[in-house]
Amino acid sequence: MKRTQSLLTFFKKSKQSTDLERTVPSLSNVFQDEDTVASEAKQAASSVEVSSPTKMKLIYVIMYCAILNVLTNADIIEDRKMLDTTNILIEIHIGKGTIWDKIQYFACHDGFSMEQLAFMFAIPDQNFDSNPVKQYALELQLQQKVLKGSDLTEDDVAAQARGNKSIQDLGDKRRKMLDPVLALLIINIMSNPRSHRIDFKYTCRIIGLFWSTRIPASYIKTAIVLDDETCVVRHERVGRKSFKCFGLDIHYVNNIDHTDTGNSIVPDLTIL
């Protein structure tokens, strides 16, 4: 949309600005196909008294603006509804007390990278990997999983998803919903390990999810357990955090010397 606006700004400064301002808004309607777009563009350009070469340029520019505007608006609406739908289902599982099972399903699934998990649960509003197809696929997998056990049909939840909140707001809502859920899940894994029976490498990934919801600007990209049973989560080369299990507790350890034990992770989990 920024590119569209810059093009319009350029032409508004020209002597044909008055005609263009009247013409271009009419092209922001949703066109049924490319032929309609082309026809509307030609009509718009013909209404402006300019030379033929300039008129041809106007046709292409107006077509570009129209198509880009339509596609952008459609994508935004669909993206909003997509995230809104998933958020509604997540909220239902939080209320039913079944959200931990959904989180552990993905966290314990080796087919998902830490970065993919972070996108689904913590940063769905970010342009992950600059790949909209991958983003859609990941969001859809999460949505289908949380649809199960929600007691709603696809039509039921679709009717509730208004898509009237911004992508950023929907991302913020997901983080706010899941931050305390992830914190309590980690505490419960520590205090009731027999109830979960998951390997520490998966607990490490859940810790990574927690920090991704808490600090989305530095979301966790990798979460691995080293040979000395140290969980290391990091955003990139900086922002590393290291943890080790001590009995039923998980403590911070020095990033270099893993025998240098720090405080328990619990206080950070209880501070919202």
FITILO-639619 format. One record per residue (C-alpha): x, y, z; residue number from 1. Coordinates in nm, 3 decimals, always signed. Example, Ala and Ser with C-alpha at 12.3 -4.5 7.8 and 13.67 -1.06 7.14 Angstrom:
FITILO-639619
<rec><u>+1.230</u><v>-0.450</v><w>+0.780</w><n>1</n></rec>
<rec><u>+1.367</u><v>-0.106</v><w>+0.714</w><n>2</n></rec>
***
This chain:
FITILO-639619
<rec><u>+0.000</u><v>+0.000</v><w>+0.000</w><n>1</n></rec>
<rec><u>+0.288</u><v>+0.238</v><w>+0.063</w><n>2</n></rec>
<rec><u>+0.400</u><v>+0.194</v><w>-0.297</w><n>3</n></rec>
<rec><u>+0.047</u><v>+0.268</v><w>-0.419</w><n>4</n></rec>
<rec><u>+0.029</u><v>+0.582</v><w>-0.210</w><n>5</n></rec>
<rec><u>+0.364</u><v>+0.707</v><w>-0.337</w><n>6</n></rec>
<rec><u>+0.251</u><v>+0.665</v><w>-0.698</w><n>7</n></rec>
<rec><u>-0.070</u><v>+0.852</v><w>-0.632</w><n>8</n></rec>
<rec><u>+0.120</u><v>+1.127</v><w>-0.455</w><n>9</n></rec>
<rec><u>+0.344</u><v>+1.169</v><w>-0.760</w><n>10</n></rec>
<rec><u>+0.053</u><v>+1.212</v><w>-0.998</w><n>11</n></rec>
<rec><u>-0.138</u><v>+1.438</v><w>-0.763</w><n>12</n></rec>
<rec><u>+0.149</u><v>+1.682</v><w>-0.799</w><n>13</n></rec>
<rec><u>+0.105</u><v>+1.690</v><w>-1.178</w><n>14</n></rec>
<rec><u>-0.137</u><v>+1.916</v><w>-1.368</w><n>15</n></rec>
<rec><u>-0.379</u><v>+1.624</v><w>-1.409</w><n>16</n></rec>
<rec><u>-0.413</u><v>+1.584</v><w>-1.033</w><n>17</n></rec>
<rec><u>-0.775</u><v>+1.695</v><w>-1.014</w><n>18</n></rec>
<rec><u>-0.888</u><v>+1.441</v><w>-1.274</w><n>19</n></rec>
<rec><u>-0.685</u><v>+1.160</v><w>-1.119</w><n>20</n></rec>
<rec><u>-0.816</u><v>+1.224</v><w>-0.770</w><n>21</n></rec>
<rec><u>-1.166</u><v>+1.186</v><w>-0.906</w><n>22</n></rec>
<rec><u>-1.080</u><v>+0.878</v><w>-1.111</w><n>23</n></rec>
<rec><u>-0.846</u><v>+0.659</v><w>-0.903</w><n>24</n></rec>
<rec><u>-1.074</u><v>+0.609</v><w>-0.601</w><n>25</n></rec>
<rec><u>-1.334</u><v>+0.451</v><w>-0.828</w><n>26</n></rec>
<rec><u>-1.079</u><v>+0.181</v><w>-0.911</w><n>27</n></rec>
<rec><u>-1.035</u><v>+0.074</v><w>-0.550</w><n>28</n></rec>
<rec><u>-1.349</u><v>-0.138</v><w>-0.575</w><n>29</n></rec>
<rec><u>-1.310</u><v>-0.513</v><w>-0.588</w><n>30</n></rec>
<rec><u>-1.281</u><v>-0.613</v><w>-0.954</w><n>31</n></rec>
<rec><u>-1.409</u><v>-0.949</v><w>-1.066</w><n>32</n></rec>
<rec><u>-1.122</u><v>-1.022</v><w>-1.306</w><n>33</n></rec>
<rec><u>-0.826</u><v>-0.872</v><w>-1.491</w><n>34</n></rec>
<rec><u>-1.036</u><v>-0.770</v><w>-1.793</w><n>35</n></rec>
<rec><u>-1.253</u><v>-0.553</v><w>-1.572</w><n>36</n></rec>
<rec><u>-0.945</u><v>-0.390</v><w>-1.420</w><n>37</n></rec>
<rec><u>-0.804</u><v>-0.318</v><w>-1.765</w><n>38</n></rec>
<rec><u>-1.134</u><v>-0.175</v><w>-1.890</w><n>39</n></rec>
<rec><u>-1.172</u><v>+0.053</v><w>-1.587</w><n>40</n></rec>
<rec><u>-0.811</u><v>+0.169</v><w>-1.621</w><n>41</n></rec>
<rec><u>-0.854</u><v>+0.259</v><w>-1.987</w><n>42</n></rec>
<rec><u>-1.172</u><v>+0.455</v><w>-1.911</w><n>43</n></rec>
<rec><u>-0.994</u><v>+0.636</v><w>-1.629</w><n>44</n></rec>
<rec><u>-0.699</u><v>+0.729</v><w>-1.848</w><n>45</n></rec>
<rec><u>-0.921</u><v>+0.841</v><w>-2.137</w><n>46</n></rec>
<rec><u>-1.093</u><v>+1.091</v><w>-1.909</w><n>47</n></rec>
<rec><u>-0.762</u><v>+1.270</v><w>-1.858</w><n>48</n></rec>
<rec><u>-0.654</u><v>+1.497</v><w>-2.143</w><n>49</n></rec>
<rec><u>-0.290</u><v>+1.399</v><w>-2.198</w><n>50</n></rec>
<rec><u>-0.073</u><v>+1.279</v><w>-2.487</w><n>51</n></rec>
<rec><u>-0.092</u><v>+0.914</v><w>-2.598</w><n>52</n></rec>
<rec><u>+0.242</u><v>+0.801</v><w>-2.446</w><n>53</n></rec>
<rec><u>+0.150</u><v>+0.957</v><w>-2.112</w><n>54</n></rec>
<rec><u>-0.199</u><v>+0.807</v><w>-2.133</w><n>55</n></rec>
<rec><u>-0.052</u><v>+0.460</v><w>-2.177</w><n>56</n></rec>
<rec><u>+0.164</u><v>+0.512</v><w>-1.870</w><n>57</n></rec>
<rec><u>-0.142</u><v>+0.621</v><w>-1.677</w><n>58</n></rec>
<rec><u>-0.327</u><v>+0.304</v><w>-1.779</w><n>59</n></rec>
<rec><u>-0.049</u><v>+0.082</v><w>-1.646</w><n>60</n></rec>
<rec><u>-0.006</u><v>+0.281</v><w>-1.327</w><n>61</n></rec>
<rec><u>-0.378</u><v>+0.289</v><w>-1.252</w><n>62</n></rec>
<rec><u>-0.408</u><v>-0.085</v><w>-1.325</w><n>63</n></rec>
<rec><u>-0.116</u><v>-0.153</v><w>-1.093</w><n>64</n></rec>
<rec><u>-0.263</u><v>+0.062</v><w>-0.817</w><n>65</n></rec>
<rec><u>-0.605</u><v>-0.098</v><w>-0.851</w><n>66</n></rec>
<rec><u>-0.481</u><v>-0.457</v><w>-0.849</w><n>67</n></rec>
<rec><u>-0.237</u><v>-0.397</v><w>-0.562</w><n>68</n></rec>
<rec><u>-0.503</u><v>-0.221</v><w>-0.358</w><n>69</n></rec>
<rec><u>-0.756</u><v>-0.501</v><w>-0.407</w><n>70</n></rec>
<rec><u>-0.512</u><v>-0.780</v><w>-0.332</w><n>71</n></rec>
<rec><u>-0.367</u><v>-0.605</v><w>-0.028</w><n>72</n></rec>
<rec><u>-0.706</u><v>-0.531</v><w>+0.126</w><n>73</n></rec>
<rec><u>-0.829</u><v>-0.883</v><w>+0.061</w><n>74</n></rec>
<rec><u>-0.518</u><v>-1.038</v><w>+0.215</w><n>75</n></rec>
<rec><u>-0.542</u><v>-0.820</v><w>+0.524</w><n>76</n></rec>
<rec><u>-0.906</u><v>-0.914</v><w>+0.583</w><n>77</n></rec>
<rec><u>-0.841</u><v>-1.285</v><w>+0.536</w><n>78</n></rec>
<rec><u>-0.529</u><v>-1.273</v><w>+0.755</w><n>79</n></rec>
<rec><u>-0.725</u><v>-1.099</v><w>+1.028</w><n>80</n></rec>
<rec><u>-1.002</u><v>-1.356</v><w>+1.017</w><n>81</n></rec>
<rec><u>-0.750</u><v>-1.638</v><w>+1.015</w><n>82</n></rec>
<rec><u>-0.572</u><v>-1.515</v><w>+1.329</w><n>83</n></rec>
<rec><u>-0.899</u><v>-1.419</v><w>+1.495</w><n>84</n></rec>
<rec><u>-1.039</u><v>-1.769</v><w>+1.438</w><n>85</n></rec>
<rec><u>-0.734</u><v>-1.935</v><w>+1.593</w><n>86</n></rec>
<rec><u>-0.741</u><v>-1.696</v><w>+1.889</w><n>87</n></rec>
<rec><u>-1.107</u><v>-1.777</v><w>+1.955</w><n>88</n></rec>
<rec><u>-1.028</u><v>-2.148</v><w>+1.959</w><n>89</n></rec>
<rec><u>-0.722</u><v>-2.101</v><w>+2.182</w><n>90</n></rec>
<rec><u>-0.934</u><v>-1.903</v><w>+2.428</w><n>91</n></rec>
<rec><u>-1.189</u><v>-2.186</v><w>+2.435</w><n>92</n></rec>
<rec><u>-0.921</u><v>-2.441</v><w>+2.522</w><n>93</n></rec>
<rec><u>-0.783</u><v>-2.215</v><w>+2.792</w><n>94</n></rec>
<rec><u>-1.129</u><v>-2.203</v><w>+2.945</w><n>95</n></rec>
<rec><u>-1.171</u><v>-2.580</v><w>+2.913</w><n>96</n></rec>
<rec><u>-0.827</u><v>-2.646</v><w>+3.062</w><n>97</n></rec>
<rec><u>-0.712</u><v>-2.838</v><w>+2.755</w><n>98</n></rec>
<rec><u>-0.467</u><v>-2.590</v><w>+2.606</w><n>99</n></rec>
<rec><u>-0.161</u><v>-2.759</v><w>+2.762</w><n>100</n></rec>
<rec><u>-0.225</u><v>-3.070</v><w>+2.555</w><n>101</n></rec>
<rec><u>-0.233</u><v>-2.862</v><w>+2.238</w><n>102</n></rec>
<rec><u>+0.090</u><v>-2.683</v><w>+2.324</w><n>103</n></rec>
<rec><u>+0.271</u><v>-3.004</v><w>+2.414</w><n>104</n></rec>
<rec><u>+0.154</u><v>-3.170</v><w>+2.092</w><n>105</n></rec>
<rec><u>+0.342</u><v>-2.912</v><w>+1.886</w><n>106</n></rec>
<rec><u>+0.637</u><v>-2.864</v><w>+2.122</w><n>107</n></rec>
<rec><u>+0.701</u><v>-3.240</v><w>+2.129</w><n>108</n></rec>
<rec><u>+0.667</u><v>-3.271</v><w>+1.752</w><n>109</n></rec>
<rec><u>+1.016</u><v>-3.287</v><w>+1.600</w><n>110</n></rec>
<rec><u>+0.873</u><v>-3.187</v><w>+1.264</w><n>111</n></rec>
<rec><u>+0.841</u><v>-2.827</v><w>+1.384</w><n>112</n></rec>
<rec><u>+1.145</u><v>-2.609</v><w>+1.437</w><n>113</n></rec>
<rec><u>+1.167</u><v>-2.375</v><w>+1.736</w><n>114</n></rec>
<rec><u>+1.127</u><v>-2.081</v><w>+1.502</w><n>115</n></rec>
<rec><u>+0.810</u><v>-2.228</v><w>+1.353</w><n>116</n></rec>
<rec><u>+0.669</u><v>-2.290</v><w>+1.700</w><n>117</n></rec>
<rec><u>+0.744</u><v>-1.930</v><w>+1.795</w><n>118</n></rec>
<rec><u>+0.558</u><v>-1.805</v><w>+1.489</w><n>119</n></rec>
<rec><u>+0.248</u><v>-2.011</v><w>+1.562</w><n>120</n></rec>
<rec><u>+0.220</u><v>-1.937</v><w>+1.932</w><n>121</n></rec>
<rec><u>+0.398</u><v>-1.606</v><w>+1.987</w><n>122</n></rec>
<rec><u>+0.450</u><v>-1.397</v><w>+1.674</w><n>123</n></rec>
<rec><u>+0.170</u><v>-1.473</v><w>+1.424</w><n>124</n></rec>
<rec><u>+0.163</u><v>-1.103</v><w>+1.338</w><n>125</n></rec>
<rec><u>+0.521</u><v>-1.099</v><w>+1.210</w><n>126</n></rec>
<rec><u>+0.636</u><v>-1.168</v><w>+0.855</w><n>127</n></rec>
<rec><u>+0.797</u><v>-1.500</v><w>+0.939</w><n>128</n></rec>
<rec><u>+1.062</u><v>-1.607</v><w>+0.688</w><n>129</n></rec>
<rec><u>+0.908</u><v>-1.360</v><w>+0.438</w><n>130</n></rec>
<rec><u>+0.703</u><v>-1.654</v><w>+0.317</w><n>131</n></rec>
<rec><u>+0.324</u><v>-1.605</v><w>+0.327</w><n>132</n></rec>
<rec><u>+0.258</u><v>-1.959</v><w>+0.205</w><n>133</n></rec>
<rec><u>+0.456</u><v>-2.107</v><w>+0.494</w><n>134</n></rec>
<rec><u>+0.290</u><v>-1.865</v><w>+0.737</w><n>135</n></rec>
<rec><u>-0.056</u><v>-1.971</v><w>+0.620</w><n>136</n></rec>
<rec><u>+0.033</u><v>-2.342</v><w>+0.641</w><n>137</n></rec>
<rec><u>+0.161</u><v>-2.310</v><w>+0.999</w><n>138</n></rec>
<rec><u>-0.137</u><v>-2.106</v><w>+1.115</w><n>139</n></rec>
<rec><u>-0.373</u><v>-2.353</v><w>+0.950</w><n>140</n></rec>
<rec><u>-0.210</u><v>-2.650</v><w>+1.125</w><n>141</n></rec>
<rec><u>-0.246</u><v>-2.480</v><w>+1.462</w><n>142</n></rec>
<rec><u>-0.604</u><v>-2.380</v><w>+1.384</w><n>143</n></rec>
<rec><u>-0.705</u><v>-2.731</v><w>+1.282</w><n>144</n></rec>
<rec><u>-0.552</u><v>-2.875</v><w>+1.598</w><n>145</n></rec>
<rec><u>-0.731</u><v>-2.635</v><w>+1.831</w><n>146</n></rec>
<rec><u>-1.057</u><v>-2.680</v><w>+1.641</w><n>147</n></rec>
<rec><u>-1.060</u><v>-3.038</v><w>+1.769</w><n>148</n></rec>
<rec><u>-1.216</u><v>-3.054</v><w>+2.112</w><n>149</n></rec>
<rec><u>-1.352</u><v>-2.699</v><w>+2.092</w><n>150</n></rec>
<rec><u>-1.713</u><v>-2.819</v><w>+2.053</w><n>151</n></rec>
<rec><u>-1.745</u><v>-2.583</v><w>+1.756</w><n>152</n></rec>
<rec><u>-1.773</u><v>-2.652</v><w>+1.385</w><n>153</n></rec>
<rec><u>-1.573</u><v>-2.459</v><w>+1.128</w><n>154</n></rec>
<rec><u>-1.886</u><v>-2.261</v><w>+1.041</w><n>155</n></rec>
<rec><u>-1.953</u><v>-2.183</v><w>+1.408</w><n>156</n></rec>
<rec><u>-1.612</u><v>-2.031</v><w>+1.471</w><n>157</n></rec>
<rec><u>-1.603</u><v>-1.859</v><w>+1.130</w><n>158</n></rec>
<rec><u>-1.922</u><v>-1.676</v><w>+1.223</w><n>159</n></rec>
<rec><u>-1.753</u><v>-1.543</v><w>+1.538</w><n>160</n></rec>
<rec><u>-1.434</u><v>-1.428</v><w>+1.365</w><n>161</n></rec>
<rec><u>-1.502</u><v>-1.067</v><w>+1.271</w><n>162</n></rec>
<rec><u>-1.154</u><v>-0.979</v><w>+1.151</w><n>163</n></rec>
<rec><u>-1.209</u><v>-0.622</v><w>+1.269</w><n>164</n></rec>
<rec><u>-0.892</u><v>-0.603</v><w>+1.479</w><n>165</n></rec>
<rec><u>-0.550</u><v>-0.530</v><w>+1.335</w><n>166</n></rec>
<rec><u>-0.295</u><v>-0.804</v><w>+1.279</w><n>167</n></rec>
<rec><u>-0.080</u><v>-0.646</v><w>+1.551</w><n>168</n></rec>
<rec><u>-0.369</u><v>-0.646</v><w>+1.799</w><n>169</n></rec>
<rec><u>-0.446</u><v>-1.010</v><w>+1.725</w><n>170</n></rec>
<rec><u>-0.080</u><v>-1.101</v><w>+1.776</w><n>171</n></rec>
<rec><u>-0.075</u><v>-0.911</v><w>+2.105</w><n>172</n></rec>
<rec><u>-0.389</u><v>-1.091</v><w>+2.217</w><n>173</n></rec>
<rec><u>-0.240</u><v>-1.433</v><w>+2.146</w><n>174</n></rec>
<rec><u>+0.074</u><v>-1.347</v><w>+2.342</w><n>175</n></rec>
<rec><u>-0.124</u><v>-1.215</v><w>+2.637</w><n>176</n></rec>
<rec><u>-0.341</u><v>-1.526</v><w>+2.643</w><n>177</n></rec>
<rec><u>-0.053</u><v>-1.773</v><w>+2.618</w><n>178</n></rec>
<rec><u>+0.211</u><v>-1.604</v><w>+2.836</w><n>179</n></rec>
<rec><u>+0.053</u><v>-1.711</v><w>+3.169</w><n>180</n></rec>
<rec><u>-0.055</u><v>-2.045</v><w>+3.020</w><n>181</n></rec>
<rec><u>+0.302</u><v>-2.131</v><w>+2.922</w><n>182</n></rec>
<rec><u>+0.437</u><v>-2.011</v><w>+3.258</w><n>183</n></rec>
<rec><u>+0.197</u><v>-2.236</v><w>+3.449</w><n>184</n></rec>
<rec><u>+0.270</u><v>-2.526</v><w>+3.216</w><n>185</n></rec>
<rec><u>+0.644</u><v>-2.502</v><w>+3.288</w><n>186</n></rec>
<rec><u>+0.580</u><v>-2.483</v><w>+3.662</w><n>187</n></rec>
<rec><u>+0.350</u><v>-2.785</v><w>+3.642</w><n>188</n></rec>
<rec><u>+0.605</u><v>-2.984</v><w>+3.442</w><n>189</n></rec>
<rec><u>+0.859</u><v>-2.913</v><w>+3.716</w><n>190</n></rec>
<rec><u>+0.632</u><v>-2.994</v><w>+4.008</w><n>191</n></rec>
<rec><u>+0.442</u><v>-3.285</v><w>+3.850</w><n>192</n></rec>
<rec><u>+0.682</u><v>-3.447</v><w>+3.602</w><n>193</n></rec>
<rec><u>+0.496</u><v>-3.780</v><w>+3.610</w><n>194</n></rec>
<rec><u>+0.181</u><v>-3.610</v><w>+3.481</w><n>195</n></rec>
<rec><u>+0.360</u><v>-3.495</v><w>+3.167</w><n>196</n></rec>
<rec><u>+0.638</u><v>-3.747</v><w>+3.104</w><n>197</n></rec>
<rec><u>+0.814</u><v>-3.536</v><w>+2.842</w><n>198</n></rec>
<rec><u>+1.184</u><v>-3.520</v><w>+2.770</w><n>199</n></rec>
<rec><u>+1.376</u><v>-3.214</v><w>+2.887</w><n>200</n></rec>
<rec><u>+1.447</u><v>-3.116</v><w>+2.526</w><n>201</n></rec>
<rec><u>+1.076</u><v>-3.054</v><w>+2.479</w><n>202</n></rec>
<rec><u>+1.048</u><v>-2.864</v><w>+2.805</w><n>203</n></rec>
<rec><u>+1.332</u><v>-2.654</v><w>+2.667</w><n>204</n></rec>
<rec><u>+1.122</u><v>-2.572</v><w>+2.361</w><n>205</n></rec>
<rec><u>+0.829</u><v>-2.475</v><w>+2.584</w><n>206</n></rec>
<rec><u>+1.064</u><v>-2.243</v><w>+2.774</w><n>207</n></rec>
<rec><u>+1.155</u><v>-2.097</v><w>+2.436</w><n>208</n></rec>
<rec><u>+0.787</u><v>-2.039</v><w>+2.362</w><n>209</n></rec>
<rec><u>+0.740</u><v>-1.867</v><w>+2.695</w><n>210</n></rec>
<rec><u>+1.023</u><v>-1.621</v><w>+2.630</w><n>211</n></rec>
<rec><u>+0.893</u><v>-1.563</v><w>+2.277</w><n>212</n></rec>
<rec><u>+0.556</u><v>-1.450</v><w>+2.415</w><n>213</n></rec>
<rec><u>+0.724</u><v>-1.242</v><w>+2.684</w><n>214</n></rec>
<rec><u>+0.973</u><v>-1.068</v><w>+2.453</w><n>215</n></rec>
<rec><u>+0.843</u><v>-1.107</v><w>+2.094</w><n>216</n></rec>
<rec><u>+1.100</u><v>-0.865</v><w>+1.951</w><n>217</n></rec>
<rec><u>+1.367</u><v>-1.120</v><w>+2.050</w><n>218</n></rec>
<rec><u>+1.164</u><v>-1.436</v><w>+1.995</w><n>219</n></rec>
<rec><u>+1.350</u><v>-1.762</v><w>+2.041</w><n>220</n></rec>
<rec><u>+1.482</u><v>-1.914</v><w>+1.720</w><n>221</n></rec>
<rec><u>+1.664</u><v>-2.215</v><w>+1.864</w><n>222</n></rec>
<rec><u>+1.614</u><v>-2.426</v><w>+2.176</w><n>223</n></rec>
<rec><u>+1.850</u><v>-2.718</v><w>+2.222</w><n>224</n></rec>
<rec><u>+1.966</u><v>-2.939</v><w>+2.508</w><n>225</n></rec>
<rec><u>+2.341</u><v>-2.997</v><w>+2.513</w><n>226</n></rec>
<rec><u>+2.521</u><v>-3.316</v><w>+2.614</w><n>227</n></rec>
<rec><u>+2.555</u><v>-3.185</v><w>+2.971</w><n>228</n></rec>
<rec><u>+2.173</u><v>-3.151</v><w>+2.992</w><n>229</n></rec>
<rec><u>+2.180</u><v>-2.773</v><w>+2.963</w><n>230</n></rec>
<rec><u>+1.887</u><v>-2.611</v><w>+2.783</w><n>231</n></rec>
<rec><u>+2.010</u><v>-2.324</v><w>+2.569</w><n>232</n></rec>
<rec><u>+1.758</u><v>-2.089</v><w>+2.407</w><n>233</n></rec>
<rec><u>+1.857</u><v>-1.797</v><w>+2.192</w><n>234</n></rec>
<rec><u>+1.725</u><v>-1.539</v><w>+1.952</w><n>235</n></rec>
<rec><u>+2.034</u><v>-1.509</v><w>+1.739</w><n>236</n></rec>
<rec><u>+2.398</u><v>-1.480</v><w>+1.840</w><n>237</n></rec>
<rec><u>+2.291</u><v>-1.262</v><w>+2.129</w><n>238</n></rec>
<rec><u>+2.010</u><v>-1.301</v><w>+2.377</w><n>239</n></rec>
<rec><u>+2.113</u><v>-1.646</v><w>+2.492</w><n>240</n></rec>
<rec><u>+1.971</u><v>-1.801</v><w>+2.809</w><n>241</n></rec>
<rec><u>+2.084</u><v>-2.129</v><w>+2.967</w><n>242</n></rec>
<rec><u>+1.897</u><v>-2.355</v><w>+3.210</w><n>243</n></rec>
<rec><u>+1.949</u><v>-2.683</v><w>+3.394</w><n>244</n></rec>
<rec><u>+1.728</u><v>-2.908</v><w>+3.602</w><n>245</n></rec>
<rec><u>+1.806</u><v>-2.943</v><w>+3.971</w><n>246</n></rec>
<rec><u>+1.564</u><v>-3.185</v><w>+4.129</w><n>247</n></rec>
<rec><u>+1.215</u><v>-3.052</v><w>+4.062</w><n>248</n></rec>
<rec><u>+1.338</u><v>-2.702</v><w>+3.979</w><n>249</n></rec>
<rec><u>+1.491</u><v>-2.539</v><w>+3.673</w><n>250</n></rec>
<rec><u>+1.766</u><v>-2.284</v><w>+3.731</w><n>251</n></rec>
<rec><u>+1.955</u><v>-2.040</v><w>+3.518</w><n>252</n></rec>
<rec><u>+2.318</u><v>-2.133</v><w>+3.465</w><n>253</n></rec>
<rec><u>+2.608</u><v>-1.934</v><w>+3.329</w><n>254</n></rec>
<rec><u>+2.610</u><v>-1.933</v><w>+2.950</w><n>255</n></rec>
<rec><u>+2.975</u><v>-2.041</v><w>+2.943</w><n>256</n></rec>
<rec><u>+3.026</u><v>-2.231</v><w>+3.268</w><n>257</n></rec>
<rec><u>+2.719</u><v>-2.449</v><w>+3.310</w><n>258</n></rec>
<rec><u>+2.828</u><v>-2.552</v><w>+3.659</w><n>259</n></rec>
<rec><u>+2.779</u><v>-2.193</v><w>+3.774</w><n>260</n></rec>
<rec><u>+2.419</u><v>-2.203</v><w>+3.895</w><n>261</n></rec>
<rec><u>+2.196</u><v>-1.898</v><w>+3.920</w><n>262</n></rec>
<rec><u>+1.843</u><v>-1.831</v><w>+4.036</w><n>263</n></rec>
<rec><u>+1.537</u><v>-2.046</v><w>+3.975</w><n>264</n></rec>
<rec><u>+1.329</u><v>-1.973</v><w>+3.666</w><n>265</n></rec>
<rec><u>+1.012</u><v>-1.963</v><w>+3.880</w><n>266</n></rec>
<rec><u>+1.022</u><v>-1.591</v><w>+3.973</w><n>267</n></rec>
<rec><u>+1.029</u><v>-1.498</v><w>+3.603</w><n>268</n></rec>
<rec><u>+0.736</u><v>-1.727</v><w>+3.539</w><n>269</n></rec>
<rec><u>+0.525</u><v>-1.562</v><w>+3.808</w><n>270</n></rec>
<rec><u>+0.595</u><v>-1.202</v><w>+3.701</w><n>271</n></rec>
<rec><u>+0.349</u><v>-1.089</v><w>+3.437</w><n>272</n></rec>
***
